[in-house]
Amino acid sequence: MGIPFEKLTPKRWGGEVPGPVERPPLDLGHGVVLDPPVVLSPMAAVTSSPFRRVCRDMGAGMVATEMVSAVGLIHRAPMAVSMVDLVEGESPVCVQIYGKRPEELARAAQIAVELGADVVDLNMGCPMKKVVSSGHGAALLRDVGRVQEIFSAMSEAVDVPVTGKMRAGWEDTSAVEVARAMEAGGAAALTIHGRTRSAMYDGHADLSVIAAVKEAVGIPVIGNGDVCDWVSARRMFSATGCDAVMVARGALGNPWVFREIAADLRGEPIPEPPSPELKRATLLRHVDLYLERFGEGRTCKEIRKHLLWYYRGTPGELVLRKRLSDLTSAEDIRQAIDAALAANVGQTELGAKSHPRASRPPQTKASGVVRDSR
Ligand SMILES: Cc1cc2nc3c(=O)[nH]c(=O)nc-3n(C[C@H](O)[C@H](O)[C@H](O)COP(=O)(O)O)c2cc1C
C-alpha cells in the first residue's frame, strides 16, 4: 500500500481518560452479530487468514479481508480468489471488494458470498493514486449518485449485510452526503475513517466528522482512526456515539488490543499487557497458521513484517532485523522468535515503557478502571 513505516503507528490522543462506555453487540441483520462490537480493519497484504484467525481468537467481533478487485472476482482470477481465502473458525468475516460499476460490484458481491463472506464491504476509502486514478476507492466519495446506485445493486444481489468503508471526504468533509447515499441505497452499516483522502495518514482522525455522520443516518456507524487500546476506543465511542469501532494499525503485532477493548466494554478488568510467554505462544500460533495455509516459502517471506511488529520498539526488534534475510525455514523463524525473546529478557519493562502501545494513562476513579493482575 506504500504507507511509510512511521505512519504505521496510530496517533495517540492525550488528555483525560474518558469514562466507561457501554455498547451491546451490534446486530447487522441477516443473522450477523458483532460481539463485541470491535472489528479488525481490512489491510492489504496484512489481513490474510492467519492474522484474521489470531485476531478472532483474541476477541475481535468481526474480521475483514484485504480489498479484492470486483473485476478479478468476476473473472475468478486466481489472485483475487486467493485473497478471499476464508477458513473455518473466523466467521463472522467481511470480504471487502473494490470497483466502481454497480453491476460489476453486485456480481462480485454474489461471488464473495459464494466464497463464504458473512458481510460484503465496499472500499470507498483507499487513497492511493493508482486506485483513485481509475475511479476506485476514495474516488467514489466524489460521486454521491453513483454511491447510492452501487449500494442498491449490491444489496439487491445478496442476502447478507452490505456495508461500506469510507474516508471523511475527498478534500473536504463531504461525509454526511455520502453516508446518506449509502443508507438510501440499502447499506446495513458504514465504517468511517475520520481522515479525508488528501489527509492520507496525517494528523489525528477527526472525530467530529464521525459524530456528524452518526447523527445524520439511522444505520449503525463503525468509527475508525487511531483506535489502538481501550482508552482510544472509549474516546472514539464517547466522542462520536458510534456503534462499533474498527482497529487497523493498532492491531499490528498487537492482537491483544481486541481482548482489551472487549473487556472494557463488558465492564471487566483490563487484562495486563501480554507476558513474554503469551507473546511467544501467540506468535508461534500465528506462524503455524501461516505454515498450514501457505507453506514454508511464503511464510518465511510474509511473516517478517509481523515479527517486527510484535517486537517493535524493544531490543528484540534489532535482533530480528539482523536475522530477517536469513529466514528460509520454519525452524529459522522459531529460532528468530526465541532470539528476540532472549534479547528482551530483563528488558521487557524497559521495552514496554518506551513502547507507545503499552503505555497506559494513569488509572483514575472517573475512568472506572480496575486492572486485572492475573
Ligand atoms: C497496511 C495497511 C493496509 C490497508 N489496506 C486497506 C484496505 O485494503 N482496505 C481498506 O478499506 N483500508 C485499508 N487500510 C486502512 C485501514 O483499514 C484503516 O482505515 C486506517 O489505517 C485507519 O485506521 P487505524 O488508525 O486504526 O490504522 C489499510 C491500512 C494499512 C495500515
The ligand as a MOL file (V3000), in Angstrom:
LIG
                    3D

  0  0  0     0  0            999 V3000
M  V30 BEGIN CTAB
M  V30 COUNTS 31 33 0 0 0
M  V30 BEGIN ATOM
M  V30 1 C -1.0200 -1.6590 5.7410 0
M  V30 2 C -2.4100 -1.1120 5.5800 0
M  V30 3 C -3.2330 -1.6000 4.5820 0
M  V30 4 C -4.5360 -1.1130 4.4330 0
M  V30 5 N -5.3590 -1.6670 3.4930 0
M  V30 6 C -6.6740 -1.3100 3.4520 0
M  V30 7 C -7.5960 -1.9970 2.6200 0
M  V30 8 O -7.2650 -2.9560 1.8960 0
M  V30 9 N -8.9010 -1.5770 2.6400 0
M  V30 10 C -9.3210 -0.5350 3.4440 0
M  V30 11 O -10.5160 -0.1950 3.4420 0
M  V30 12 N -8.4590 0.1260 4.2260 0
M  V30 13 C -7.1670 -0.2470 4.2700 0
M  V30 14 N -6.3140 0.3800 5.1300 0
M  V30 15 C -6.8260 1.4490 6.0130 0
M  V30 16 C -7.2630 0.8860 7.3740 0
M  V30 17 O -8.2600 -0.0980 7.2150 0
M  V30 18 C -7.7830 1.9910 8.3160 0
M  V30 19 O -8.9150 2.5980 7.7530 0
M  V30 20 C -6.7430 3.0770 8.5890 0
M  V30 21 O -5.4570 2.5250 8.8080 0
M  V30 22 C -7.1370 3.9080 9.8260 0
M  V30 23 O -7.3150 3.0810 10.9350 0
M  V30 24 P -6.1820 2.9490 12.0990 0
M  V30 25 O -5.9280 4.3300 12.6120 0
M  V30 26 O -6.8150 2.0340 13.1150 0
M  V30 27 O -4.9580 2.4150 11.4550 0
M  V30 28 C -5.0120 -0.0780 5.2900 0
M  V30 29 C -4.1650 0.4300 6.2670 0
M  V30 30 C -2.8890 -0.0820 6.4470 0
M  V30 31 C -2.0220 0.4620 7.5500 0
M  V30 END ATOM
M  V30 BEGIN BOND
M  V30 1 1 1 2
M  V30 2 1 2 3
M  V30 3 2 2 30
M  V30 4 2 3 4
M  V30 5 1 4 5
M  V30 6 1 4 28
M  V30 7 2 5 6
M  V30 8 1 6 7
M  V30 9 1 6 13
M  V30 10 2 7 8
M  V30 11 1 7 9
M  V30 12 1 9 10
M  V30 13 2 10 11
M  V30 14 1 10 12
M  V30 15 2 12 13
M  V30 16 1 13 14
M  V30 17 1 14 15
M  V30 18 1 14 28
M  V30 19 1 15 16
M  V30 20 1 16 17
M  V30 21 1 16 18
M  V30 22 1 18 19
M  V30 23 1 18 20
M  V30 24 1 20 21
M  V30 25 1 20 22
M  V30 26 1 22 23
M  V30 27 1 23 24
M  V30 28 2 24 25
M  V30 29 1 24 26
M  V30 30 1 24 27
M  V30 31 2 28 29
M  V30 32 1 29 30
M  V30 33 1 30 31
M  V30 END BOND
M  V30 END CTAB
M  END
